[in-house]
Amino acid sequence: MTPDNLSTLTMTPADKTALLAAITTLAGLAATYSVNIPADQKKSYVVIGQSRAGMDEVFIRSMTDNPGLLPSYVLMADVNVDRNFRKDIKDVIASLGNIVEGLSDAETLANSDNFMAYTAYYNNVKQAAKRGVAGADTELAKLSPFFPSTRRQTPPATTTTPH
């Protein structure tokens, strides 16, 4: 193992197949509860966020205690269905989020390991090309597009006009 290697994880074909099968099963179960809002419309919906934590409890209690103040078009049965669904789906999303975060973090470490190895190899090939090692410039030409030069060009000289 490379001394600075961050990830030593491997996934067997059987594990990958099992994970993908479980995701397929989960996707089938979740389809009943899923909708797809077009990206350009997502910001047009108002939601109860962290800044309004506790809103459910206060409003449900007030609406229940004061039914005469409830607009006729607001049905408490619908409000309660939506509230209960939000609580249930939030629990599911939190569990999925933890799984996705763990898998994404593992991918990040493996990705970083690969990038560090590729960078080390690229630098060796670049040095070999500078030393005239046979075939190094051909390999460097293949690798260079992935490492565009970040050298800043010298800005043009500016002249000032006296006032």
C-alpha positions, 0 to 999 in steps of 0.5 A: 500500500502507498504510504499516504493512501487514504482508502483501502476499501474494495467492493466485491462484484457480489457486494456491488450486485447486492447493493444495486439490487437493494437500491432497485428494491428501495427505489420501487418502494419509494416510487409511491412517495416520490415526485419530481419537481422541475429544477426551475420550479423548486425555488417557487415553493415555500417550506418550513425550514430550520428558521421556523423550527417549532412552527408545526407544534405552535400552529397545530395546537393553535389551529386545533384550539381555535377552529373558528379562526381556521379559513374554510378552505384549510382542512385540518385532516389535510394539514395533519396528513401532510405534517405526518408525511413530512415527519415520516419522510424526513426520517427516511431521508435522514437514514438515506442521507447518512448512507449516501454521505458515507459512500460519498466520503469513501469515494472521495478518499479513493478519488483523492488517492487516485489523483495523488498517484496520477499527479506523481506519475505525471510529474515523473513523466514530465521530468523524464521528458525534460531529461530526454528519456525515450517515449516520455514526450509521447506519454506526456502528450497524452497526460498533459490535457489533464494538467493544464498549465496554471502559470499566470501570464505576465500582464502587459506593462501599463503606462500612466499618463501624468495629470 
